């Protein structure tokens, strides 16, 4: 349940942020579009909950590794 | 002691600290990249919070969060070891190549002479390509000050600056200008 809520929030924030930055629509339209996108993600995530947890978990570990390599690279750079 | 049905130690090391780590890293990354524009601090912080919470909760529900402290310890050691070996390797390659090229046997004065000479050559090439007179004058002044540094070094090392073609042309130009 909490994962679905977080995914909803994440998709809302990302879509709202990008729409705001690109300035394609007005503020109200941005809000409506991002809410629609977020609800779509919410329903999809309830349907594919199990798979999404695996994907996010794997992606997170992958990101952790990438961060480590970036830190090593930056520490080496003079 | 248990908090929310989780052991306190597990809560701190497997959930809270990884969460904090990712939150700070993501926030810094989002702020630095300015992906959502200039003044998007609230959005950046919320996004970092949501993404890190999502990651930590999904890892917890998969039972993988238990391994996070071990993974962190392993990565810290691996990072240190790899940096150490990269450092040793890089230093070894640098030293070996300097011995092969003869750079390692040069004195400080010789190295300095080479560096200033190279700089002078670059300025001279730039001077020749330049068509704007005011820029040409400033480049010539820059070249003169570099040559003034180069002359005592050349005397000390027993080298003649006339063996460099750019210096001959510089002197010709200077004497020509002085004669006018």
gemmi code that builds the backbone of each chain (N, CA, C; Angstrom):
import gemmi

chains = {
    "A": [
        ("UNK", (0.838, -1.211, 0.000), (0.000, 0.000, 0.000), (0.876, 1.265, 0.000)),
        ("UNK", (1.865, 1.214, 0.882), (2.747, 2.387, 0.984), (3.558, 2.565, -0.312)),
        ("UNK", (3.925, 1.460, -0.932), (4.679, 1.529, -2.197), (3.841, 2.157, -3.306)),
        ("UNK", (2.558, 1.761, -3.326), (1.666, 2.342, -4.339), (1.533, 3.859, -4.140)),
        ("UNK", (1.401, 4.231, -2.879), (1.280, 5.666, -2.585), (2.550, 6.409, -3.018)),
        ("UNK", (3.708, 5.802, -2.709), (4.979, 6.454, -3.075), (5.137, 6.543, -4.586)),
        ("UNK", (4.725, 5.499, -5.284), (4.805, 5.534, -6.751), (3.880, 6.609, -7.326)),
        ("UNK", (2.709, 6.707, -6.722), (1.757, 7.746, -7.137), (2.389, 9.133, -6.980)),
        ("UNK", (2.973, 9.349, -5.792), (3.598, 10.636, -5.489), (4.775, 10.904, -6.435)),
        ("UNK", (5.578, 9.880, -6.667), (6.755, 10.012, -7.530), (6.354, 10.415, -8.944)),
        ("UNK", (5.381, 9.698, -9.509), (4.989, 10.011, -10.883), (4.342, 11.394, -10.958)),
        ("UNK", (3.597, 11.741, -9.924), (2.987, 13.080, -9.909), (4.075, 14.150, -9.898)),
        ("UNK", (5.047, 13.993, -9.006), (6.099, 15.013, -8.872), (6.947, 15.119, -10.133)),
        ("UNK", (7.312, 13.979, -10.695), (8.158, 14.008, -11.899), (7.409, 14.658, -13.065)),
        ("UNK", (6.175, 14.211, -13.289), (5.449, 14.772, -14.439), (5.151, 16.261, -14.215)),
        ("UNK", (4.803, 16.610, -12.978), (4.519, 18.020, -12.700), (5.780, 18.875, -12.879)),
        ("UNK", (6.902, 18.367, -12.373), (8.174, 19.093, -12.485), (8.571, 19.323, -13.924)),
        ("UNK", (8.460, 18.289, -14.741), (8.851, 18.444, -16.144), (7.891, 19.337, -16.917)),
        ("UNK", (6.610, 19.192, -16.633), (5.634, 20.052, -17.323), (5.842, 21.519, -16.945)),
        ("UNK", (6.173, 21.723, -15.663), (6.411, 23.096, -15.189), (7.644, 23.680, -15.881)),
        ("UNK", (8.674, 22.846, -16.001), (9.928, 23.332, -16.603), (9.758, 23.623, -18.089)),
        ("UNK", (9.067, 22.711, -18.789), (8.925, 22.900, -20.240), (7.959, 24.028, -20.587)),
        ("UNK", (7.085, 24.410, -19.634), (6.112, 25.499, -19.831), (5.219, 25.269, -21.052)),
        ("UNK", (4.805, 24.020, -21.244), (3.954, 23.717, -22.398), (2.523, 24.161, -22.108)),
        ("UNK", (2.037, 23.817, -20.909), (0.645, 24.172, -20.562), (0.630, 25.195, -19.440)),
        ("UNK", (-0.598, 25.597, -19.087), (-0.743, 26.486, -17.915), (-0.639, 25.648, -16.639)),
        ("UNK", (-0.637, 26.314, -15.486), (-0.442, 25.618, -14.211), (-1.570, 24.609, -13.936)),
        ("UNK", (-2.815, 25.007, -14.249), (-3.963, 24.118, -13.997), (-3.876, 22.872, -14.864)),
        ("UNK", (-3.568, 23.093, -16.137), (-3.465, 21.945, -17.053), (-2.315, 21.028, -16.613)),
        ("UNK", (-1.217, 21.639, -16.185), (-0.085, 20.842, -15.666), (-0.545, 19.939, -14.536)),
        ("UNK", (-1.316, 20.537, -13.607), (-1.806, 19.782, -12.442), (-2.694, 18.612, -12.874)),
        ("UNK", (-3.603, 18.917, -13.795), (-4.555, 17.878, -14.236), (-3.806, 16.741, -14.927)),
        ("UNK", (-2.904, 17.132, -15.842), (-2.150, 16.115, -16.593), (-1.330, 15.244, -15.639)),
        ("UNK", (-0.650, 15.899, -14.664), (0.198, 15.100, -13.761), (-0.643, 14.217, -12.840)),
        ("UNK", (-1.844, 14.677, -12.456), (-2.720, 13.826, -11.624), (-3.179, 12.606, -12.426)),
        ("UNK", (-3.519, 12.836, -13.701), (-3.956, 11.721, -14.557), (-2.829, 10.694, -14.701)),
        ("UNK", (-1.623, 11.203, -14.970), (-0.460, 10.312, -15.115), (-0.232, 9.530, -13.813)),
        ("UNK", (-0.330, 10.242, -12.682), (-0.079, 9.614, -11.389), (-1.118, 8.527, -11.106)),
        ("UNK", (-2.400, 8.782, -11.444), (-3.428, 7.753, -11.216), (-3.215, 6.547, -12.118)),
        ("UNK", (-2.774, 6.834, -13.342), (-2.481, 5.725, -14.254), (-1.387, 4.843, -13.657)),
        ("UNK", (-0.338, 5.484, -13.150), (0.774, 4.745, -12.530), (0.276, 3.987, -11.298)),
        ("UNK", (-0.607, 4.625, -10.535), (-1.150, 3.983, -9.321), (-1.894, 2.692, -9.672)),
        ("UNK", (-2.765, 2.756, -10.692), (-3.528, 1.560, -11.062), (-2.611, 0.476, -11.635)),
        ("UNK", (-1.676, 0.937, -12.465), (-0.735, -0.040, -13.049), (0.094, -0.693, -11.952)),
        ("UNK", (0.489, 0.103, -10.951), (1.337, -0.467, -9.892), (0.551, -1.414, -8.996)),
        ("UNK", (-0.770, -1.189, -8.832), (-1.550, -2.160, -8.041), (-1.716, -3.461, -8.822)),
        ("UNK", (-1.777, -3.350, -10.136), (-1.960, -4.534, -10.964), (-0.667, -5.363, -11.022)),
        ("UNK", (0.465, -4.654, -11.186), (1.750, -5.356, -11.308), (2.619, -5.151, -10.061)),
        ("UNK", (1.997, -5.167, -8.892), (2.718, -4.814, -7.654), (3.984, -5.639, -7.442)),
        ("UNK", (3.839, -6.949, -7.580), (4.970, -7.859, -7.290), (6.167, -7.578, -8.203)),
        ("UNK", (5.878, -7.438, -9.503), (6.960, -7.212, -10.473), (7.637, -5.867, -10.224)),
        ("UNK", (6.809, -4.876, -9.901), (7.352, -3.520, -9.707), (8.305, -3.494, -8.518)),
        ("UNK", (7.966, -4.220, -7.453), (8.857, -4.267, -6.280), (10.210, -4.844, -6.673)),
        ("UNK", (10.184, -5.897, -7.464), (11.455, -6.505, -7.903), (12.258, -5.538, -8.766)),
        ("UNK", (11.541, -4.885, -9.683), (12.234, -3.955, -10.591), (12.869, -2.813, -9.803)),
        ("UNK", (12.098, -2.233, -8.876), (12.634, -1.096, -8.103), (13.797, -1.541, -7.225)),
        ("UNK", (13.647, -2.690, -6.591), (14.731, -3.213, -5.741), (16.015, -3.418, -6.530)),
        ("UNK", (15.868, -4.065, -7.710), (17.041, -4.315, -8.563), (17.666, -3.021, -9.044)),
        ("UNK", (16.783, -2.103, -9.449), (17.257, -0.807, -9.949), (18.012, -0.049, -8.864)),
        ("UNK", (17.520, -0.176, -7.652), (18.145, 0.532, -6.531), (19.544, -0.002, -6.253)),
        ("UNK", (19.669, -1.303, -6.285), (20.999, -1.887, -6.075), (21.937, -1.481, -7.206)),
        ("UNK", (21.398, -1.436, -8.415), (22.183, -1.021, -9.578), (22.645, 0.423, -9.403)),
        ("UNK", (21.736, 1.282, -8.948), (22.085, 2.697, -8.726), (23.172, 2.816, -7.663)),
        ("UNK", (23.055, 1.972, -6.635), (24.066, 1.980, -5.561), (25.462, 1.693, -6.133)),
        ("UNK", (25.515, 0.709, -7.026), (26.799, 0.357, -7.653), (27.316, 1.505, -8.520)),
        ("UNK", (26.413, 2.099, -9.292), (26.809, 3.221, -10.160), (27.358, 4.374, -9.319)),
        ("UNK", (26.673, 4.680, -8.229), (27.136, 5.745, -7.329), (28.541, 5.456, -6.825)),
        ("UNK", (28.764, 4.212, -6.454), (30.082, 3.844, -5.935), (31.152, 4.060, -6.997)),
        ("UNK", (30.858, 3.636, -8.230), (31.852, 3.811, -9.299), (32.097, 5.289, -9.578)),
        ("UNK", (31.021, 6.069, -9.528), (31.180, 7.521, -9.754), (32.062, 8.122, -8.663)),
        ("UNK", (31.807, 7.711, -7.410), (32.607, 8.240, -6.289), (34.075, 7.861, -6.448)),
        ("UNK", (34.331, 6.628, -6.866), (35.723, 6.186, -7.058), (36.361, 7.022, -8.176)),
        ("UNK", (35.613, 7.197, -9.255), (36.133, 7.964, -10.393), (36.451, 9.400, -9.983)),
        ("UNK", (35.529, 10.015, -9.235), (35.738, 11.411, -8.814), (36.889, 11.529, -7.827)),
        ("UNK", (37.043, 10.517, -6.984), (38.128, 10.557, -6.003), (39.489, 10.414, -6.684)),
        ("UNK", (39.507, 9.686, -7.815), (40.758, 9.484, -8.540), (41.156, 10.722, -9.330)),
        ("UNK", (40.154, 11.444, -9.815), (40.390, 12.584, -10.700), (41.142, 13.675, -9.950)),
        ("UNK", (42.186, 14.222, -10.588), (42.974, 15.256, -9.907), (42.332, 16.612, -10.099)),
    ],
    "B": [
        ("UNK", (15.264, -4.374, 21.812), (14.222, -3.341, 21.720), (13.653, -3.286, 20.287)),
        ("UNK", (12.361, -3.186, 20.195), (11.727, -3.175, 18.878), (10.968, -1.869, 18.634)),
        ("UNK", (11.069, -1.379, 17.418), (10.298, -0.193, 17.024), (9.518, -0.571, 15.768)),
        ("UNK", (8.225, -0.370, 15.748), (7.335, -0.778, 14.642), (7.502, -2.270, 14.319)),
        ("UNK", (7.789, -3.058, 15.309), (7.951, -4.504, 15.088), (9.264, -4.873, 14.435)),
        ("UNK", (10.194, -3.912, 14.356), (11.511, -4.183, 13.755), (12.567, -3.944, 14.826)),
        ("UNK", (13.592, -4.780, 14.829), (14.698, -4.581, 15.776), (15.328, -3.208, 15.557)),
        ("UNK", (15.647, -2.534, 16.656), (16.173, -1.161, 16.556), (17.445, -1.101, 15.704)),
        ("UNK", (18.309, -2.096, 15.902), (19.572, -2.118, 15.151), (19.309, -2.249, 13.644)),
        ("UNK", (18.359, -3.130, 13.315), (18.017, -3.329, 11.901), (17.378, -2.061, 11.333)),
        ("UNK", (16.548, -1.444, 12.152), (15.873, -0.219, 11.718), (16.889, 0.875, 11.383)),
        ("UNK", (17.913, 0.984, 12.236), (18.910, 2.040, 12.008), (19.813, 1.685, 10.829)),
        ("UNK", (20.434, 0.504, 10.877), (21.477, 0.184, 9.885), (20.927, -0.293, 8.542)),
        ("UNK", (19.767, -0.917, 8.539), (19.246, -1.448, 7.273), (18.201, -0.563, 6.634)),
        ("UNK", (17.584, 0.305, 7.435), (16.534, 1.140, 6.853), (16.854, 2.636, 6.909)),
        ("UNK", (17.135, 3.120, 8.124), (17.271, 4.569, 8.268), (18.526, 5.120, 7.583)),
        ("UNK", (19.673, 4.521, 7.854), (20.927, 5.060, 7.285), (20.984, 4.935, 5.757)),
        ("UNK", (20.603, 3.768, 5.171), (20.557, 3.731, 3.693), (19.586, 4.749, 3.115)),
        ("UNK", (18.463, 4.917, 3.819), (17.471, 5.904, 3.364), (18.084, 7.309, 3.363)),
        ("UNK", (18.752, 7.645, 4.454), (19.379, 8.964, 4.590), (20.452, 9.166, 3.519)),
        ("UNK", (21.234, 8.139, 3.306), (22.306, 8.174, 2.309), (21.736, 8.476, 0.926)),
        ("UNK", (20.709, 7.727, 0.545), (20.129, 7.926, -0.781), (19.408, 9.257, -0.885)),
        ("UNK", (18.788, 9.642, 0.208), (18.075, 10.923, 0.194), (19.060, 12.069, -0.083)),
        ("UNK", (20.165, 12.064, 0.640), (21.147, 13.150, 0.486), (21.784, 13.108, -0.898)),
        ("UNK", (22.154, 11.915, -1.331), (22.790, 11.793, -2.652), (21.850, 12.238, -3.767)),
        ("UNK", (20.610, 11.789, -3.690), (19.653, 12.145, -4.740), (19.343, 13.643, -4.729)),
        ("UNK", (19.216, 14.178, -3.535), (18.929, 15.613, -3.436), (20.086, 16.424, -4.045)),
        ("UNK", (21.303, 16.016, -3.701), (22.477, 16.714, -4.230), (22.534, 16.593, -5.750)),
        ("UNK", (22.241, 15.398, -6.235), (22.277, 15.145, -7.682), (21.216, 15.971, -8.418)),
        ("UNK", (20.018, 15.985, -7.862), (18.925, 16.742, -8.502), (19.217, 18.246, -8.480)),
        ("UNK", (19.769, 18.711, -7.366), (20.080, 20.145, -7.270), (21.194, 20.528, -8.226)),
        ("UNK", (22.206, 19.678, -8.279), (23.358, 19.950, -9.131), (22.980, 19.919, -10.610)),
        ("UNK", (22.173, 18.917, -10.984), (21.834, 18.777, -12.412), (20.814, 19.822, -12.860)),
        ("UNK", (20.104, 20.451, -11.932), (19.056, 21.444, -12.222), (18.048, 20.896, -13.231)),
        ("UNK", (17.708, 19.647, -13.049), (16.837, 18.959, -14.014), (15.417, 19.521, -14.013)),
        ("UNK", (14.978, 20.072, -12.873), (13.635, 20.662, -12.811), (13.691, 22.189, -12.750)),
        ("UNK", (14.778, 22.779, -13.243), (14.894, 24.227, -13.262), (15.716, 24.758, -12.108)),
        ("UNK", (15.817, 26.097, -12.063), (16.705, 26.758, -11.089), (16.187, 26.685, -9.655)),
        ("UNK", (14.936, 27.166, -9.451), (14.419, 27.241, -8.073), (13.415, 26.117, -7.803)),
        ("UNK", (13.924, 24.911, -7.748), (13.021, 23.773, -7.523), (13.470, 22.982, -6.300)),
        ("UNK", (13.848, 23.713, -5.249), (14.361, 23.038, -4.060), (13.326, 22.133, -3.401)),
        ("UNK", (12.088, 22.642, -3.310), (11.035, 21.837, -2.664), (10.750, 20.577, -3.460)),
        ("UNK", (10.675, 20.780, -4.775), (10.402, 19.637, -5.657), (11.539, 18.616, -5.587)),
        ("UNK", (12.766, 19.126, -5.619), (13.939, 18.238, -5.547), (13.954, 17.444, -4.243)),
        ("UNK", (13.696, 18.136, -3.126), (13.758, 17.444, -1.843), (12.638, 16.412, -1.723)),
        ("UNK", (11.443, 16.777, -2.218), (10.324, 15.818, -2.161), (10.610, 14.591, -3.025)),
        ("UNK", (11.145, 14.863, -4.226), (11.440, 13.749, -5.139), (12.497, 12.824, -4.549)),
        ("UNK", (13.540, 13.431, -3.974), (14.598, 12.615, -3.369), (14.031, 11.778, -2.233)),
        ("UNK", (13.148, 12.391, -1.440), (12.517, 11.682, -0.315), (11.700, 10.489, -0.822)),
        ("UNK", (10.886, 10.756, -1.855), (10.007, 9.701, -2.372), (10.819, 8.563, -2.992)),
        ("UNK", (11.811, 8.922, -3.809), (12.595, 7.880, -4.491), (13.351, 7.026, -3.475)),
        ("UNK", (13.964, 7.682, -2.486), (14.729, 6.890, -1.509), (13.800, 6.034, -0.655)),
        ("UNK", (12.627, 6.588, -0.267), (11.675, 5.788, 0.520), (11.187, 4.592, -0.288)),
        ("UNK", (10.908, 4.848, -1.568), (10.440, 3.768, -2.455), (11.484, 2.657, -2.546)),
        ("UNK", (12.713, 3.057, -2.764), (13.793, 2.066, -2.884), (13.979, 1.267, -1.613)),
        ("UNK", (13.994, 1.968, -0.480), (14.240, 1.279, 0.790), (13.073, 0.346, 1.133)),
        ("UNK", (11.828, 0.821, 0.906), (10.677, -0.037, 1.227), (10.628, -1.264, 0.327)),
        ("UNK", (10.948, -1.060, -0.957), (10.919, -2.225, -1.861), (12.016, -3.215, -1.486)),
        ("UNK", (13.181, -2.696, -1.116), (14.263, -3.606, -0.685), (13.859, -4.341, 0.600)),
        ("UNK", (13.154, -3.612, 1.485), (12.736, -4.235, 2.758), (11.712, -5.329, 2.489)),
        ("UNK", (10.760, -5.035, 1.596), (9.729, -6.045, 1.346), (10.302, -7.247, 0.589)),
        ("UNK", (11.426, -7.060, -0.103), (12.081, -8.196, -0.772), (13.003, -8.944, 0.195)),
        ("UNK", (13.238, -8.344, 1.363), (14.140, -8.967, 2.344), (15.606, -8.701, 2.039)),
        ("UNK", (15.847, -7.767, 1.106), (17.243, -7.480, 0.722), (17.876, -6.407, 1.599)),
        ("UNK", (17.064, -5.678, 2.350), (17.630, -4.577, 3.144), (18.556, -5.101, 4.241)),
        ("UNK", (18.353, -6.364, 4.634), (19.227, -6.975, 5.638), (20.690, -6.973, 5.166)),
        ("UNK", (20.858, -7.117, 3.836), (22.217, -7.215, 3.276), (22.860, -5.856, 3.006)),
        ("UNK", (22.094, -4.786, 3.137), (22.638, -3.465, 2.789), (23.880, -3.056, 3.593)),
        ("UNK", (23.891, -3.250, 4.941), (25.120, -2.891, 5.676), (26.334, -3.690, 5.218)),
        ("UNK", (26.105, -4.971, 4.881), (27.221, -5.799, 4.401), (27.707, -5.298, 3.046)),
        ("UNK", (26.721, -4.961, 2.215), (27.065, -4.439, 0.884), (27.849, -3.132, 1.008)),
        ("UNK", (27.397, -2.275, 1.939), (28.076, -0.981, 2.133), (29.507, -1.198, 2.610)),
        ("UNK", (29.670, -2.129, 3.564), (31.020, -2.398, 4.084), (31.902, -2.949, 2.969)),
        ("UNK", (31.342, -3.875, 2.182), (32.110, -4.460, 1.079), (32.508, -3.389, 0.065)),
        ("UNK", (31.554, -2.530, -0.278), (31.839, -1.494, -1.273), (32.874, -0.497, -0.765)),
        ("UNK", (32.805, -0.176, 0.539), (33.790, 0.762, 1.101), (35.193, 0.174, 1.006)),
        ("UNK", (35.308, -1.101, 1.366), (36.627, -1.748, 1.298), (37.082, -1.870, -0.151)),
        ("UNK", (36.147, -2.270, -1.033), (36.496, -2.426, -2.448), (36.925, -1.099, -3.056)),
        ("UNK", (36.237, -0.026, -2.668), (36.587, 1.298, -3.195), (37.990, 1.683, -2.746)),
        ("UNK", (38.286, 1.446, -1.475), (39.608, 1.792, -0.959), (40.698, 0.985, -1.674)),
        ("UNK", (40.455, -0.325, -1.790), (41.456, -1.204, -2.425), (41.662, -0.803, -3.889)),
        ("UNK", (40.554, -0.550, -4.604), (40.713, -0.204, -6.023), (41.430, 1.136, -6.190)),
        ("UNK", (41.113, 2.107, -5.300), (41.817, 3.401, -5.380), (43.297, 3.238, -5.105)),
        ("UNK", (43.584, 2.389, -4.138), (44.988, 2.131, -3.776), (45.752, 1.547, -4.968)),
        ("UNK", (45.123, 0.528, -5.607), (45.817, -0.112, -6.732), (45.870, 0.792, -7.960)),
        ("UNK", (44.814, 1.558, -8.158), (44.830, 2.517, -9.276), (45.946, 3.539, -9.056)),
        ("UNK", (46.069, 3.999, -7.817), (47.107, 4.984, -7.475), (48.493, 4.426, -7.715)),
        ("UNK", (48.728, 3.227, -7.216), (50.042, 2.595, -7.393), (50.331, 2.378, -8.874)),
        ("UNK", (49.304, 1.878, -9.595), (49.477, 1.611, -11.032), (49.783, 2.885, -11.793)),
        ("UNK", (49.012, 3.937, -11.505), (49.203, 5.214, -12.196), (50.572, 5.801, -11.928)),
        ("UNK", (50.993, 5.740, -10.665), (52.308, 6.276, -10.294), (53.418, 5.491, -10.991)),
        ("UNK", (53.251, 4.167, -11.013), (54.256, 3.295, -11.655), (54.382, 3.588, -13.131)),
        ("UNK", (53.235, 3.748, -13.789), (53.245, 4.030, -15.236), (53.896, 5.394, -15.516)),
        ("UNK", (53.549, 6.372, -14.666), (54.089, 7.731, -14.842), (55.617, 7.726, -14.690)),
        ("UNK", (56.074, 7.041, -13.640), (57.513, 6.997, -13.375), (58.251, 6.267, -14.497)),
        ("UNK", (57.705, 5.098, -14.898), (58.358, 4.304, -15.941), (58.440, 5.088, -17.240)),
        ("UNK", (57.309, 5.750, -17.612), (57.323, 6.493, -18.876), (58.301, 7.665, -18.803)),
        ("UNK", (58.431, 8.280, -17.590), (59.380, 9.400, -17.482), (60.827, 8.899, -17.578)),
        ("UNK", (61.098, 7.679, -17.098), (62.444, 7.108, -17.252), (62.731, 6.779, -18.711)),
        ("UNK", (61.702, 6.257, -19.408), (61.890, 5.889, -20.817), (62.121, 7.145, -21.668)),
        ("UNK", (61.307, 8.183, -21.411), (61.444, 9.397, -22.235), (62.643, 10.263, -21.821)),
        ("UNK", (63.237, 9.983, -20.673), (64.383, 10.762, -20.213), (63.991, 11.952, -19.360)),
        ("UNK", (62.697, 12.135, -19.152), (62.186, 13.266, -18.368), (62.667, 13.202, -16.914)),
        ("UNK", (62.803, 11.974, -16.409), (63.174, 11.790, -14.993), (64.612, 12.246, -14.705)),
        ("UNK", (65.468, 12.283, -15.745), (66.879, 12.638, -15.536), (67.150, 14.129, -15.686)),
        ("UNK", (66.119, 14.878, -16.057), (66.304, 16.322, -16.260), (66.313, 17.051, -14.915)),
        ("UNK", (67.103, 18.123, -14.855), (67.117, 18.923, -13.621), (65.895, 19.849, -13.608)),
        ("UNK", (65.685, 20.499, -12.472), (64.537, 21.412, -12.340), (64.626, 22.549, -13.353)),
        ("UNK", (65.873, 23.080, -13.530), (66.067, 24.188, -14.474), (65.743, 23.766, -15.898)),
        ("UNK", (66.176, 22.559, -16.251), (65.896, 22.067, -17.610), (64.397, 21.910, -17.844)),
        ("UNK", (63.717, 21.392, -16.824), (62.262, 21.233, -16.955), (61.584, 22.585, -17.110)),
        ("UNK", (62.056, 23.540, -16.313), (61.469, 24.881, -16.357), (61.744, 25.546, -17.719)),
        ("UNK", (62.970, 25.337, -18.209), (63.349, 25.871, -19.513), (62.429, 25.319, -20.607)),
        ("UNK", (62.231, 24.003, -20.564), (61.371, 23.361, -21.573), (59.944, 23.900, -21.508)),
        ("UNK", (59.451, 24.070, -20.272), (58.070, 24.550, -20.105), (57.917, 25.963, -20.653)),
        ("UNK", (58.883, 26.841, -20.323), (58.778, 28.240, -20.791), (58.950, 28.292, -22.308)),
        ("UNK", (59.878, 27.462, -22.817), (60.116, 27.437, -24.269), (58.843, 27.018, -25.016)),
        ("UNK", (58.179, 26.013, -24.485), (56.941, 25.529, -25.099), (55.873, 26.624, -25.097)),
        ("UNK", (55.814, 27.310, -23.954), (54.852, 28.398, -23.818), (55.142, 29.507, -24.830)),
        ("UNK", (56.430, 29.824, -24.969), (56.833, 30.858, -25.931), (56.445, 30.457, -27.350)),
        ("UNK", (56.684, 29.200, -27.689), (56.331, 28.722, -29.036), (54.839, 28.868, -29.295)),
        ("UNK", (54.063, 28.512, -28.282), (52.605, 28.632, -28.435), (52.193, 30.089, -28.646)),
        ("UNK", (52.791, 30.978, -27.835), (52.449, 32.407, -27.968), (52.861, 32.913, -29.352)),
        ("UNK", (54.050, 32.478, -29.816), (54.539, 32.916, -31.128), (53.609, 32.446, -32.247)),
        ("UNK", (53.170, 31.188, -32.171), (52.243, 30.659, -33.186), (50.940, 31.448, -33.201)),
        ("UNK", (50.474, 31.752, -31.991), (49.240, 32.523, -31.868), (49.440, 33.926, -32.456)),
        ("UNK", (50.622, 34.496, -32.173), (50.970, 35.833, -32.654), (50.969, 35.875, -34.178)),
        ("UNK", (51.517, 34.823, -34.790), (51.595, 34.793, -36.260), (50.219, 34.655, -36.902)),
        ("UNK", (49.348, 33.879, -36.219), (48.010, 33.674, -36.792), (47.115, 34.901, -36.626)),
        ("UNK", (47.368, 35.681, -35.592), (46.500, 36.804, -35.239), (46.573, 37.919, -36.291)),
        ("UNK", (45.402, 38.478, -36.626), (45.403, 39.563, -37.613), (45.106, 40.920, -36.956)),
        ("UNK", (44.471, 40.885, -35.799), (44.132, 42.129, -35.086), (45.401, 42.741, -34.470)),
        ("UNK", (45.660, 43.997, -34.768), (46.930, 44.619, -34.353), (47.030, 44.774, -32.837)),
        ("UNK", (45.933, 45.180, -32.194), (45.987, 45.387, -30.730), (46.243, 44.054, -30.009)),
        ("UNK", (45.616, 42.983, -30.502), (45.848, 41.667, -29.903), (47.276, 41.202, -30.142)),
        ("UNK", (47.762, 41.514, -31.352), (49.150, 41.168, -31.705), (50.137, 41.847, -30.739)),
        ("UNK", (49.858, 43.118, -30.428), (50.742, 43.875, -29.528), (50.748, 43.262, -28.136)),
        ("UNK", (49.558, 42.871, -27.666), (49.510, 42.292, -26.314), (50.201, 40.925, -26.287)),
        ("UNK", (50.062, 40.168, -27.392), (50.747, 38.862, -27.460), (52.265, 39.051, -27.488)),
        ("UNK", (52.694, 40.098, -28.198), (54.136, 40.367, -28.295), (54.703, 40.742, -26.921)),
        ("UNK", (53.930, 41.541, -26.185), (54.372, 41.933, -24.832), (54.464, 40.703, -23.921)),
        ("UNK", (53.487, 39.820, -24.072), (53.462, 38.581, -23.271), (54.689, 37.724, -23.604)),
        ("UNK", (54.982, 37.668, -24.916), (56.133, 36.883, -25.374), (57.439, 37.461, -24.826)),
        ("UNK", (57.512, 38.787, -24.833), (58.723, 39.446, -24.322), (58.969, 39.099, -22.860)),
        ("UNK", (57.906, 39.129, -22.053), (58.085, 38.841, -20.616), (58.487, 37.376, -20.417)),
        ("UNK", (57.952, 36.498, -21.255), (58.333, 35.074, -21.152), (59.797, 34.879, -21.545)),
        ("UNK", (60.205, 35.603, -22.613), (61.594, 35.495, -23.072), (62.554, 36.040, -22.022)),
        ("UNK", (62.143, 37.087, -21.321), (62.976, 37.619, -20.239), (63.193, 36.588, -19.132)),
        ("UNK", (62.192, 35.730, -18.937), (62.377, 34.637, -17.968), (63.272, 33.539, -18.534)),
        ("UNK", (63.178, 33.384, -19.863), (63.891, 32.277, -20.513), (65.396, 32.542, -20.647)),
        ("UNK", (65.742, 33.800, -20.864), (67.154, 34.141, -21.133), (68.113, 33.729, -20.005)),
        ("UNK", (67.846, 34.108, -18.737), (68.781, 33.678, -17.682), (68.903, 32.171, -17.553)),
        ("UNK", (67.794, 31.483, -17.801), (67.832, 30.010, -17.733), (68.718, 29.445, -18.836)),
        ("UNK", (68.573, 30.037, -20.048), (69.377, 29.579, -21.191), (70.864, 29.803, -20.919)),
        ("UNK", (71.184, 30.952, -20.324), (72.593, 31.247, -19.980), (73.134, 30.243, -18.973)),
        ("UNK", (72.304, 29.956, -17.994), (72.703, 29.026, -16.929), (72.948, 27.618, -17.488)),
        ("UNK", (72.109, 27.231, -18.447), (72.224, 25.875, -19.008), (73.191, 25.821, -20.191)),
        ("UNK", (73.709, 26.978, -20.597), (74.648, 27.032, -21.720), (73.989, 26.777, -23.057)),
        ("UNK", (72.760, 27.215, -23.195), (72.041, 27.006, -24.457), (71.866, 28.335, -25.173)),
        ("UNK", (71.806, 28.245, -26.516), (71.580, 29.466, -27.281), (70.133, 29.491, -27.743)),
        ("UNK", (69.501, 30.635, -27.573), (68.093, 30.725, -27.983), (67.967, 30.846, -29.497)),
        ("UNK", (69.115, 31.181, -30.169), (69.075, 31.362, -31.634), (68.895, 30.041, -32.382)),
        ("UNK", (68.994, 28.944, -31.673), (68.759, 27.665, -32.375), (67.270, 27.408, -32.603)),
        ("UNK", (66.427, 28.225, -31.977), (64.985, 28.085, -32.205), (64.542, 29.076, -33.270)),
        ("UNK", (63.872, 28.586, -34.324), (63.478, 29.488, -35.417), (62.556, 30.619, -34.963)),
        ("UNK", (61.662, 30.335, -34.041), (60.722, 31.381, -33.600), (61.455, 32.531, -32.920)),
        ("UNK", (62.603, 32.199, -32.226), (63.338, 33.255, -31.526), (64.058, 34.160, -32.516)),
        ("UNK", (64.613, 33.521, -33.581), (65.287, 34.310, -34.625), (64.319, 35.318, -35.227)),
        ("UNK", (63.132, 34.837, -35.530), (62.137, 35.721, -36.159), (61.672, 36.803, -35.182)),
        ("UNK", (61.611, 36.424, -33.923), (61.222, 37.409, -32.893), (62.261, 38.524, -32.818)),
        ("UNK", (63.557, 38.114, -32.845), (64.634, 39.107, -32.763), (64.636, 40.014, -33.998)),
        ("UNK", (64.407, 39.378, -35.185), (64.345, 40.168, -36.425), (63.240, 41.220, -36.343)),
        ("UNK", (62.113, 40.740, -35.881), (60.950, 41.635, -35.765), (61.225, 42.755, -34.768)),
        ("UNK", (61.875, 42.383, -33.673), (62.140, 43.358, -32.615), (63.133, 44.425, -33.097)),
        ("UNK", (64.219, 43.927, -33.771), (65.214, 44.889, -34.252), (64.622, 45.767, -35.348)),
        ("UNK", (63.757, 45.166, -36.177), (63.066, 45.923, -37.229), (62.194, 46.994, -36.624)),
        ("UNK", (61.493, 46.634, -35.574), (60.606, 47.576, -34.909), (61.405, 48.671, -34.206)),
        ("UNK", (62.571, 48.205, -33.605), (63.414, 49.159, -32.894), (64.044, 50.173, -33.846)),
        ("UNK", (64.306, 49.723, -35.101), (64.953, 50.593, -36.073), (64.022, 51.644, -36.636)),
        ("UNK", (62.703, 51.400, -36.502), (61.751, 52.331, -37.104), (61.641, 53.627, -36.340)),
    ],
}
model = gemmi.Model(1)
for chain_id, residues in chains.items():
    chain = gemmi.Chain(chain_id)
    for i, (resn, *xyz) in enumerate(residues, 1):
        res = gemmi.Residue()
        res.name, res.seqid = resn, gemmi.SeqId(i, " ")
        for name, pos in zip(("N", "CA", "C"), xyz):
            atom = gemmi.Atom()
            atom.name, atom.element = name, gemmi.Element(name[0])
            atom.pos, atom.b_iso = gemmi.Position(*pos), 0.0
            res.add_atom(atom)
        chain.add_residue(res)
    model.add_chain(chain)
structure = gemmi.Structure()
structure.add_model(model)
structure.setup_entities()
